[in-house]
Amino acid sequence: MRARYIPLGWRQLKRNRLRFLAAVAGITFAVLLMLVQQGFRAALFESSLRWHNALHYDLVMLSPKTEYLLQVGDFPRNRIIQAVGIEGVRAVTPVYTANARWKNPEQPDIIWPIFVVAFDPADEGFDGIITARQQAELRMPDYYLFDALARPEYGPIPAMLEEKEKITLELHSRRVRIGGLFEVGTSFGINGALITSDLNYLRLFPERDPSNVTVGLVHLEQDAGAKETRSAIEAALPGDIVVMTPGQFQAMEVAYWNFNTPIGYVFNFGVIMGFFVGAIIVYQILFSDVQDHLKEYATLKAIGYTDGYLARVVLQEAAILAVAGFIPALLLTWQLFIRAAAATNLPLALTPRLSGQVLGLTLGMCIAAGLLALRKVRSADPADVF
């Protein structure tokens, strides 16, 4: 006859309910810390790639001094012309980027930096962001398009455009017109953005050398291979440019934020701290539980139960604590991300991948604490106890 299974681990935990609830609260805090840190870290990387994903191109030409999208160097514009003559290249779009001073139209004393992206409206690469009509309108002098997903500190520009067809305001000490909207979104480095033509860009920044560009969007022939064409461009042109695939450009962006700024370090450190805080809490709870039931464990060993069975009891308690702390942390993080995403326009989301990663970390920290607490169970000797 098969013996009835007794959930000994669960019964031991619920016997002292106050201690169990205190343990769950501590684990919930640790899991919440890991979820929030991992969520903001994922939002950092995803938001930093918004412009990368919005632009259409097959290869990108950059200065070797480029570190990431907001820190790009200049290279000679004639490299664009030379690249067009290489086999496999259909066209190259010169792109200019810079930060300008934006004056809030409703609060003129507030000045914010705004990311400006410019190109020749006759070129391609921006059709995923703006319409053909908007692209044609960029030919007008001092005409700009505003990112509707910019932070509110720039003023209620979308609402103002609903009332008027165009609005005039001050940008970088110059009067310009905002005639339309596009949507890309913010990141940890970009709070708002504008799109304009290359001629308007040079009017805004007269000190810039028009013979230099910051980015070249390379468009390939339909049957051209990206790897082969990239090698051909780099071989044909001098060393004052580098050519990357979209994946390489994105990897450079992510690597910069992850390794070259304190932001990536802080988020990674927060996850590690949450893991160790949770492990310490679980270890203390399990160790206290084992200590309180040391005679019972010794009795079980005396009547024939093995160390393996007792180990499963302790690890069962660890798993129960992990799940009990993870569920409320998941619900709290979900509510926190909804509010934070609305306030910051960052892509904060409780994805299955993020939840699975943190669940694995939670189980890992609880199991690790359980394995440490097992040392006390193994030392339980019936002869010593009684």
C-alpha positions, 0 to 999 in steps of 0.5 A: 500500500502506497503511503500518503504524501504529507506536505511537511514543508508547507505545514512547518511554514504555516505553523508560525504564520507571522514568521511566514508572512514576514518571510514572504514580505522580505522576499517580495521586497527582494523580488520587487527590487530585481524586477524593477532593476531588470525592467528599467535595464531592459527599457534602457536598452530598448529605448536606446534603439528606438531611432535605430529601429525607426530608420530604414537602411541596410548599412550605416556609415559612421565616423570612427569617433562614434560611440553611440547615437548621441555621440557621433563624429563627423566624416566628409560628405564626399565619402557618401558620393564615393560609396554610391559608386560601389557595386551593390550600393543603390543610394546613400542618405546623408543624415545630420544630428545635433542637440539644440536648445528648445524653449517651451512656448508656454514657459519661456524660462524653461529651456531643454535640449532637444535632439535634431535629425536632418536629411535631404527630403529627396532621399529615403530612409525616413518613410517608417517615421513620417509620411510622404506629404510630411517629407515634402513639406520639410522643404519649406524654410524653418519647418520642423516635425515634432516627436509627439511622444516627447516628454511634457517639459517641451510643452503641449505641442500636440494639443497646440497643433490640434488648434492651429495648423502650424505653430511658431516658437524659438529653437536655438535662438531662431524662430521656427515653425512646427508643422506636424508630428511623428512618433519615435519616443524617448530614451535615457538620452533623448527626451524629445526630438525634431526632424527637419531638412538638411538646409534647415539644419544648416540654418539652425547651426550656421557654424556647422561645416556643410561638407561634413555629415554624421551618419550615412544610411546605405541602401543596397541593391535588391540582390546585394549582400550586406556583408560583401558590400560592407567589405567593399565600401571599407576597402574602397574608402579611406579609414575616416569612416566605418561601415556597420550593419544595423545589428552592429550599430545597435550592439554598439549602442547597447554596449555603450549604455551597459558598460560605458555609463553608470546607468547599466552598472547601477541596474546590474548592481541592483539585481545582485543586491536584490538576489543577496538580500533575498537569499539572506532572508530565506536562509535566516527563515529556513535556519530558524525553522530547522533549529526549532524543529531539530528534535523532529528532524532527529526523530525522523532520522532515528526511525529511518528517514534519510538525509535526502528526504529531509533535504527535500523538505527544506528545499520544498520550504524554499520553493514555497517561499520563492513562489509566495514572494514572487507573485505579489512582487509581480503584481506590484511591479506590474502596477509600478511599470504602468505608472512609470511608463505613463510618466516617462514614456519609456518602454517599461513592460512586464514581459514573459521573458523578464518575469521568467528571468526573475522567477529563475533568479528567485528560485535560485536564491531560495534554493541556494539558501535552502542548501546552506540551511541543510547543513544543520539538518545533516548535523541532527544526530538522534543520539545527541538530541535525546 
